[in-house]
Amino acid sequence: RASRQFPKADQVAQAGRAESPLLWSRLEGEIGLLFLKREQFVEAFDMLLRADFWDDAAYLAERVLTVNELIEYVKHHPEFSGKEPEGNTFRLDWGGSRGNLRYLLGRRLVRLGRFDEAKGYLPSQLHRWLDEYAAGAKLKAGSQKPAEKEAELLFRAAKTARYWGMELMGTEVEPDWAMDGGEFERIEFSKIRKENTKSFAPVGKKESERTTANQVKPDKRFHYRYIAADLAWEAAR
């Protein structure tokens, strides 16, 4: 009720007050925190995203929302789709991922092995690398392919995971920090949340259960390099 007493951002802007965007960003962020306290995670995510608190919204998108909740949100909010990078190649240190919700969802689907779905959300420049990774990662024990062919597919997938892993499956927040192109390692958002017991919206049971269920495996920085090593060992075997 209090938020409705504030003048709308466009009204304040018309009056020549430059602080209006910051005012509304903070206001929407506070409402997002209220939703988080109530464990209304989709609503909290929506408010934080609209308020341009990307770091906090990305934490909810990757660690708290279910992947199906995120898919439904992206489907019904095309305004947050993000732009297709220009050029024939794409690397995070060139184009970045910050604010691109579709791309975040695509990488999460790759981590879950849902490669066909992921292709609809990843930039088209990455489809070639996704196909190479998926061809090896989808191999099942006891497949009927000749051993040499299996080894080739597995090792190609290993190299792709090693050199294109951040772009294909890197986490936006912990442990890979794709939002910074993988250049920096921050304190984990989930750790900050759990340790800040005096917060207005402390971590509840449901959020804690979800962050555990959505934890990346292995939960190590550059986690895709460990996946690459496993694929390479399997190719050698």
Residue pairs with C-beta under 8 A, 6 or more apart in sequence:
3 27
3 31
6 23
6 24
6 27
7 15
8 24
9 20
9 21
9 23
9 24
10 20
12 19
12 20
12 23
13 20
13 21
24 51
25 51
25 52
25 53
26 51
27 51
28 47
28 48
28 50
28 51
29 47
29 48
29 51
29 53
29 56
31 47
32 43
32 44
32 45
32 46
32 47
32 48
32 51
32 53
32 56
33 44
33 200
33 201
34 201
35 41
35 43
35 44
35 47
36 44
36 60
36 201
36 207
37 200
37 201
39 204
39 206
39 207
41 60
41 64
41 65
41 69
41 207
41 210
42 65
42 69
42 73
44 60
45 57
45 60
45 61
45 64
45 65
45 73
46 73
46 77
48 56
48 57
48 60
49 57
49 80
49 101
54 98
54 99
54 179
55 173
55 179
55 189
56 189
58 104
58 172
58 173
58 179
59 173
59 189
59 190
59 193
61 70
61 101
61 104
61 105
61 108
61 172
62 104
62 108
62 171
62 172
62 173
62 214
63 173
63 174
63 189
63 190
63 210
63 211
63 214
63 215
64 207
64 210
64 211
64 214
65 73
65 210
66 210
67 105
67 108
67 109
67 112
67 114
70 105
70 108
71 105
71 117
73 101
74 80
74 81
74 101
74 102
74 105
74 121
77 101
80 101
80 102
81 100
81 101
81 102
82 99
82 100
82 101
82 102
82 103
83 100
84 123
84 124
85 94
85 95
85 123
85 125
87 125
88 125
89 125
90 123
90 125
90 126
90 167
91 167
92 166
92 167
92 170
92 178
92 181
92 182
93 181
93 182
93 183
96 179
96 181
97 103
97 104
97 172
97 178
97 179
98 179
102 121
103 121
103 122
103 123
104 172
105 121
106 118
106 119
106 120
106 121
106 122
107 118
107 122
107 168
107 169
107 170
107 171
107 172
107 178
109 115
109 117
109 118
109 121
110 118
110 122
110 130
110 133
110 168
110 169
111 169
111 171
111 216
113 137
113 138
115 130
115 133
115 134
115 137
115 138
118 130
119 127
119 130
122 130
122 168
126 164
126 167
126 168
129 160
129 164
129 167
129 168
130 168
132 156
132 157
132 160
133 157
133 160
133 161
133 164
133 168
134 157
135 153
135 156
135 157
136 153
136 154
136 155
136 156
136 157
136 158
136 160
136 231
136 235
137 157
137 161
137 231
139 145
139 150
139 153
139 154
143 150
145 153
150 235
151 235
151 236
152 235
154 231
154 232
154 234
154 235
155 231
155 232
155 235
157 231
158 228
158 229
158 231
158 232
158 235
159 228
160 168
161 168
161 169
161 224
161 225
161 227
161 228
161 231
162 224
162 225
162 228
165 222
165 224
165 225
165 227
165 228
166 176
166 178
166 181
166 182
166 222
166 224
168 224
169 224
169 227
170 176
170 178
170 182
170 224
171 177
171 178
171 216
171 223
172 178
172 179
173 179
173 186
173 188
173 189
174 186
174 188
174 189
174 190
174 216
175 188
175 216
175 219
175 220
175 221
175 222
175 223
176 182
176 216
176 221
176 222
176 223
176 224
177 183
177 184
177 185
177 186
177 221
180 186
182 222
185 221
190 211
193 199
193 202
193 203
193 207
193 211
194 203
194 208
196 202
203 211
216 223
217 223
218 226
220 226
